[in-house]
Amino acid sequence: MTTDSVDSLEDLASRVDEEFASYRRSNEFKTISLIIDSGSSEHPTLIVHIDGEEASSLADRVEEFLAKNGAHSQREYHSDTDIRVLATVD
């Protein structure tokens, strides 16, 4: 794992947090949660967990935002209301 990759993911997570702040209210259930998984030495990953009735349309918006910010992403569907968008940066 390179420090640059993790730093880039931390920066990306901050940008996602700012862009989708209305879905991340501190004292309520969070529709969007952010996690950086640096367990893989080659490909640290930003995990954007989206939960709720709007999960699919919100995942579209998140993926579009990630692409505009230079990240590669893919989705994991756990249910119609539980989606994870996995993002990596070069």
N, C-alpha and C positions, 0 to 999 in steps of 0.2 A: 504494500500500500504506500502510495506516495502522500506526503503531507499536502502537496498541491491539490490532489484529488479531494481530500477531506476538506481542505480550506474552500475549494470551489463548491463543494456540496453544502457547506455551512453558509456560504454566501447565497447560494441558490435557495436554501431553506429560508433564509431571512427574507429574500425577495418574494417567495411564495407566501410566507407569513404576512407580509405587508399587503400583497395583492388580494389575499383572501381573508383579511382580518375580521370581517363581519361574520365569518363562519367559525371563528376561533375565540369566541367570548370567554373570558377567564372564569367566570363563576357559573357557567352553564355547561350542558353537554356540548362537546365540540363536534361539529359536523366534519371538520377536517383536523386530522392529527398529523404531525410530522415526526419522523424518526430517521436518523442517519445510522445505517447498518454498516459499520466498518469492519465486520468480521471477515469479509473476503479481502485478502491482501491485494488482489488484482483489481477488483471492481467494487469499491465502496458504493453504496446505494442510498439514495434518498427515497424513503417510503412515504408516500402521501396516502394516508388512510382516509377514505371518504365513506361516511355512514349516513344514511337517511333516505327519505323518499326521493330526493333530487340527485342521488348518487351518480347516475349515468350522465346526466347533462352537466353536472358539476365536474365529473371526471373529464369530459370533453374539454371544458374550459381550462382545467388544470393542465392537461396534455398540450393544449395549444400554447399556454403560457410557458410551459417547460421548453417546448420546441423553439419558441421565440428567444429563449434565454440560453440556447445552445445545448440542451440536454436531450438525450435519447431516452425514450420511455416505452413501457409496456404495461398492460393491465393484468391484474389478477382479479377474477370475479369469485367472490365467496357467496354472494347472493345478489339479488337485484338491488338491495339497499346497502350492500357491503362490498366496496371496491377498493383495491389498492393500486396505486399507480407507482411503479418502480422507475426511478430516474437515475441515470448515470451521466457523468461528464467525462470528456477526454482529457 
